[in-house]
Amino acid sequence: MEYNTQRQQLSIPEYGRNLEKIVEIAINTEDKDKRTQIAHLIVDIMAQLHTEARDSTEMRHKLWDHLHIISEFKLDVDCPFPIPDKEALAKSPNTLSYPKRNMRYSYYGKNVENIVKIAMELEDGEEKNATIMAIANHLKKTYLTWNRDSVDDKLIKRHLKDLSNGDFDLGEEDQLISTFELLGKPKKKVKSKRHNGGRKKN
């Protein structure tokens, strides 16, 4: 019995080993017109895996590129599209440089820090106060995604104060939305005990 681990590695696994065998047949076909005909049939077979866009020019171009890759660029046919550059495909992509940002509370995200900065520039008034409370409640909701049990409002207010460099200092009178409301959980109802006046039922 022959195991897949003992076979040659597939160039593009999604198309399967049988299709690679058909590609090998096309490569070994002497007549160029016949090779081209087989190549078109192979592309039609490959297109069945991409039914949502198999007739688009972009997808057809992609499938022909895949065919050349599977054939290791040995397939000499009249291709309707330019043959991809083998060296360009083998070249490793450039490493993306991600910006390094020092965040005080990474679980809130960088966007929250940006929103806090914008809020700090607002003029004092009802709009600014409402914005500060909205940010505080958002911090609490975000924090609860990491700790689903509970969170002390004093902790959230302290975090908001740190993020705003001390500008947003909420007091005890500033009530945040309850944990139950933020998580969409109904409040637990206290069951009342019935008393029968101490009389025994007959």
C-alpha positions as a Markdown table, in Angstrom:
| # | Residue | x | y | z |
|---|---|---|---|---|
| 1 | Met | 0.0 | 0.0 | 0.0 |
| 2 | Glu | 1.3 | 3.5 | -0.9 |
| 3 | Tyr | 0.8 | 6.2 | 1.6 |
| 4 | Asn | 0.4 | 9.9 | 0.8 |
| 5 | Thr | 3.4 | 10.6 | 3.0 |
| 6 | Gln | 5.5 | 8.5 | 0.6 |
| 7 | Arg | 4.2 | 10.3 | -2.5 |
| 8 | Gln | 5.5 | 13.5 | -4.1 |
| 9 | Gln | 4.1 | 16.6 | -2.4 |
| 10 | Leu | 1.3 | 18.3 | -4.2 |
| 11 | Ser | 2.0 | 21.8 | -5.7 |
| 12 | Ile | -1.5 | 23.0 | -4.9 |
| 13 | Pro | -3.3 | 20.5 | -2.7 |
| 14 | Glu | -6.8 | 21.8 | -3.2 |
| 15 | Tyr | -6.9 | 20.3 | -6.7 |
| 16 | Gly | -5.9 | 16.8 | -5.7 |
| 17 | Arg | -3.5 | 14.2 | -6.9 |
| 18 | Asn | -5.7 | 13.0 | -9.8 |
| 19 | Leu | -5.7 | 16.4 | -11.5 |
| 20 | Glu | -1.8 | 16.5 | -11.2 |
| 21 | Lys | -1.8 | 13.1 | -13.0 |
| 22 | Ile | -3.9 | 14.6 | -15.8 |
| 23 | Val | -1.5 | 17.6 | -16.0 |
| 24 | Glu | 1.3 | 15.1 | -16.4 |
| 25 | Ile | -0.5 | 13.5 | -19.3 |
| 26 | Ala | -0.8 | 16.9 | -20.9 |
| 27 | Ile | 2.9 | 17.6 | -20.5 |
| 28 | Asn | 3.8 | 14.3 | -22.2 |
| 29 | Thr | 1.4 | 14.8 | -25.1 |
| 30 | Glu | 3.5 | 15.4 | -28.2 |
| 31 | Asp | 1.0 | 17.4 | -30.3 |
| 32 | Lys | 0.8 | 21.0 | -29.1 |
| 33 | Asp | -2.8 | 21.5 | -30.3 |
| 34 | Lys | -3.8 | 18.4 | -28.3 |
| 35 | Arg | -1.9 | 19.7 | -25.3 |
| 36 | Thr | -3.6 | 23.0 | -25.5 |
| 37 | Gln | -7.0 | 21.2 | -25.7 |
| 38 | Ile | -6.2 | 19.1 | -22.7 |
| 39 | Ala | -5.1 | 22.2 | -20.8 |
| 40 | His | -8.4 | 24.0 | -21.5 |
| 41 | Leu | -10.2 | 20.9 | -20.2 |
| 42 | Ile | -8.0 | 20.9 | -17.0 |
| 43 | Val | -8.8 | 24.5 | -16.4 |
| 44 | Asp | -12.6 | 23.7 | -16.7 |
| 45 | Ile | -12.2 | 21.0 | -14.1 |
| 46 | Met | -10.3 | 23.4 | -11.8 |
| 47 | Ala | -13.1 | 25.9 | -12.2 |
| 48 | Gln | -15.6 | 23.6 | -10.7 |
| 49 | Leu | -14.0 | 24.3 | -7.3 |
| 50 | His | -14.7 | 28.0 | -7.8 |
| 51 | Thr | -18.3 | 28.0 | -9.0 |
| 52 | Glu | -19.1 | 31.5 | -7.6 |
| 53 | Ala | -16.7 | 33.2 | -10.1 |
| 54 | Arg | -15.5 | 30.5 | -12.5 |
| 55 | Asp | -16.5 | 32.4 | -15.6 |
| 56 | Ser | -14.8 | 35.7 | -14.6 |
| 57 | Thr | -11.7 | 36.7 | -16.5 |
| 58 | Glu | -9.8 | 37.3 | -13.3 |
| 59 | Met | -10.6 | 33.7 | -12.0 |
| 60 | Arg | -9.7 | 32.2 | -15.4 |
| 61 | His | -6.4 | 34.0 | -15.3 |
| 62 | Lys | -5.8 | 32.7 | -11.8 |
| 63 | Leu | -6.6 | 29.1 | -12.8 |
| 64 | Trp | -4.2 | 29.2 | -15.8 |
| 65 | Asp | -1.5 | 30.5 | -13.4 |
| 66 | His | -2.3 | 27.5 | -11.1 |
| 67 | Leu | -2.0 | 25.2 | -14.0 |
| 68 | His | 1.5 | 26.4 | -14.9 |
| 69 | Ile | 2.5 | 26.1 | -11.2 |
| 70 | Ile | 1.2 | 22.5 | -11.0 |
| 71 | Ser | 3.1 | 21.6 | -14.2 |
| 72 | Glu | 6.3 | 23.2 | -12.8 |
| 73 | Phe | 6.2 | 25.5 | -15.9 |
| 74 | Lys | 6.8 | 22.5 | -18.2 |
| 75 | Leu | 3.5 | 22.8 | -20.1 |
| 76 | Asp | 4.0 | 24.3 | -23.5 |
| 77 | Val | 0.6 | 25.4 | -24.7 |
| 78 | Asp | -1.2 | 28.3 | -26.3 |
| 79 | Cys | -2.3 | 30.1 | -23.1 |
| 80 | Pro | -4.8 | 32.9 | -23.3 |
| 81 | Phe | -3.0 | 34.7 | -20.5 |
| 82 | Pro | 0.7 | 35.6 | -19.9 |
| 83 | Ile | 2.7 | 32.9 | -18.2 |
| 84 | Pro | 3.5 | 34.0 | -14.6 |
| 85 | Asp | 7.1 | 34.7 | -13.7 |
| 86 | Lys | 8.5 | 31.7 | -12.0 |
| 87 | Glu | 11.2 | 33.6 | -10.1 |
| 88 | Ala | 8.7 | 36.2 | -8.9 |
| 89 | Leu | 6.4 | 33.4 | -7.5 |
| 90 | Ala | 9.4 | 31.8 | -5.7 |
| 91 | Lys | 10.4 | 35.1 | -4.1 |
| 92 | Ser | 9.4 | 35.5 | -0.5 |
| 93 | Pro | 7.1 | 38.5 | 0.2 |
| 94 | Asn | 8.6 | 41.5 | 2.0 |
| 95 | Thr | 8.2 | 41.4 | 5.7 |
| 96 | Leu | 5.5 | 43.8 | 6.9 |
| 97 | Ser | 6.6 | 46.2 | 9.6 |
| 98 | Tyr | 4.0 | 46.6 | 12.3 |
| 99 | Pro | 4.0 | 49.8 | 14.3 |
| 100 | Lys | 5.1 | 49.3 | 17.9 |
| 101 | Arg | 2.7 | 51.1 | 20.2 |
| 102 | Asn | 3.1 | 51.3 | 24.0 |
| 103 | Met | -0.5 | 50.9 | 25.3 |
| 104 | Arg | -1.4 | 51.2 | 29.0 |
| 105 | Tyr | -4.3 | 48.8 | 28.8 |
| 106 | Ser | -3.9 | 46.6 | 25.7 |
| 107 | Tyr | -7.3 | 44.9 | 26.2 |
| 108 | Tyr | -9.1 | 48.2 | 25.5 |
| 109 | Gly | -7.4 | 48.6 | 22.2 |
| 110 | Lys | -5.7 | 51.5 | 20.5 |
| 111 | Asn | -8.9 | 53.0 | 19.1 |
| 112 | Val | -10.2 | 53.6 | 22.6 |
| 113 | Glu | -7.1 | 55.6 | 23.4 |
| 114 | Asn | -7.7 | 57.7 | 20.3 |
| 115 | Ile | -11.3 | 58.3 | 21.3 |
| 116 | Val | -10.2 | 59.4 | 24.7 |
| 117 | Lys | -7.8 | 61.9 | 23.1 |
| 118 | Ile | -10.6 | 63.3 | 20.9 |
| 119 | Ala | -12.9 | 63.6 | 23.9 |
| 120 | Met | -10.2 | 65.5 | 25.8 |
| 121 | Glu | -10.4 | 68.2 | 23.1 |
| 122 | Leu | -14.1 | 68.8 | 23.4 |
| 123 | Glu | -15.5 | 71.9 | 25.0 |
| 124 | Asp | -16.8 | 71.5 | 28.5 |
| 125 | Gly | -20.5 | 70.9 | 28.6 |
| 126 | Glu | -23.2 | 68.2 | 28.4 |
| 127 | Glu | -21.9 | 66.7 | 25.2 |
| 128 | Lys | -18.5 | 66.2 | 26.7 |
| 129 | Asn | -19.9 | 64.8 | 29.9 |
| 130 | Ala | -22.1 | 62.4 | 27.9 |
| 131 | Thr | -19.1 | 61.3 | 25.8 |
| 132 | Ile | -17.0 | 60.6 | 28.9 |
| 133 | Met | -19.8 | 58.4 | 30.4 |
| 134 | Ala | -20.1 | 56.6 | 27.1 |
| 135 | Ile | -16.4 | 55.9 | 27.0 |
| 136 | Ala | -16.5 | 54.7 | 30.7 |
| 137 | Asn | -19.3 | 52.3 | 30.0 |
| 138 | His | -17.5 | 51.0 | 26.9 |
| 139 | Leu | -14.4 | 50.4 | 29.0 |
| 140 | Lys | -16.5 | 48.4 | 31.4 |
| 141 | Lys | -18.1 | 46.4 | 28.7 |
| 142 | Thr | -14.7 | 45.7 | 27.1 |
| 143 | Tyr | -13.2 | 44.7 | 30.4 |
| 144 | Leu | -16.1 | 42.3 | 31.0 |
| 145 | Thr | -15.2 | 40.4 | 27.8 |
| 146 | Trp | -12.0 | 39.4 | 29.7 |
| 147 | Asn | -13.5 | 38.9 | 33.1 |
| 148 | Arg | -17.1 | 37.7 | 32.7 |
| 149 | Asp | -17.9 | 37.6 | 36.4 |
| 150 | Ser | -17.8 | 41.2 | 37.6 |
| 151 | Val | -15.7 | 44.4 | 37.6 |
| 152 | Asp | -15.5 | 47.2 | 40.2 |
| 153 | Asp | -16.6 | 50.5 | 38.8 |
| 154 | Lys | -13.8 | 52.2 | 40.7 |
| 155 | Leu | -11.3 | 50.2 | 38.6 |
| 156 | Ile | -12.9 | 51.4 | 35.4 |
| 157 | Lys | -12.9 | 55.0 | 36.6 |
| 158 | Arg | -9.3 | 54.7 | 37.5 |
| 159 | His | -8.4 | 53.3 | 34.1 |
| 160 | Leu | -10.3 | 56.2 | 32.4 |
| 161 | Lys | -8.4 | 58.7 | 34.5 |
| 162 | Asp | -5.1 | 57.1 | 33.5 |
| 163 | Leu | -6.0 | 57.1 | 29.8 |
| 164 | Ser | -7.0 | 60.8 | 29.9 |
| 165 | Asn | -3.9 | 61.8 | 31.9 |
| 166 | Gly | -6.1 | 62.7 | 34.9 |
| 167 | Asp | -8.6 | 64.8 | 32.9 |
| 168 | Phe | -11.5 | 62.5 | 33.3 |
| 169 | Asp | -11.9 | 61.9 | 37.0 |
| 170 | Leu | -15.4 | 60.4 | 37.7 |
| 171 | Gly | -16.8 | 60.5 | 41.2 |
| 172 | Glu | -19.0 | 58.2 | 43.2 |
| 173 | Glu | -22.1 | 60.0 | 41.9 |
| 174 | Asp | -21.2 | 59.0 | 38.3 |
| 175 | Gln | -23.0 | 55.7 | 38.0 |
| 176 | Leu | -22.0 | 53.3 | 35.2 |
| 177 | Ile | -24.3 | 50.9 | 33.5 |
| 178 | Ser | -24.7 | 47.7 | 35.6 |
| 179 | Thr | -22.9 | 44.5 | 34.7 |
| 180 | Phe | -26.2 | 42.7 | 34.1 |
| 181 | Glu | -27.3 | 45.2 | 31.6 |
| 182 | Leu | -24.0 | 45.3 | 29.7 |
| 183 | Leu | -23.9 | 41.5 | 29.5 |
| 184 | Gly | -27.6 | 41.3 | 28.6 |
| 185 | Lys | -28.4 | 39.1 | 31.6 |
| 186 | Pro | -31.6 | 39.5 | 33.5 |
| 187 | Lys | -31.4 | 40.4 | 37.1 |
| 188 | Lys | -31.9 | 37.6 | 39.5 |
| 189 | Lys | -35.3 | 37.7 | 41.2 |
| 190 | Val | -35.5 | 37.2 | 44.9 |
| 191 | Lys | -37.9 | 34.4 | 45.7 |
| 192 | Ser | -40.3 | 35.3 | 48.5 |
| 193 | Lys | -41.0 | 32.6 | 51.0 |
| 194 | Arg | -44.7 | 31.8 | 51.7 |
| 195 | His | -45.8 | 31.5 | 55.2 |
| 196 | Asn | -48.9 | 29.6 | 56.2 |
| 197 | Gly | -49.0 | 31.1 | 59.7 |
| 198 | Gly | -47.5 | 28.0 | 61.2 |
| 199 | Arg | -50.6 | 26.0 | 60.6 |
| 200 | Lys | -50.2 | 22.4 | 59.5 |
| 201 | Lys | -52.1 | 21.2 | 56.5 |
| 202 | Asn | -54.5 | 18.4 | 57.1 |
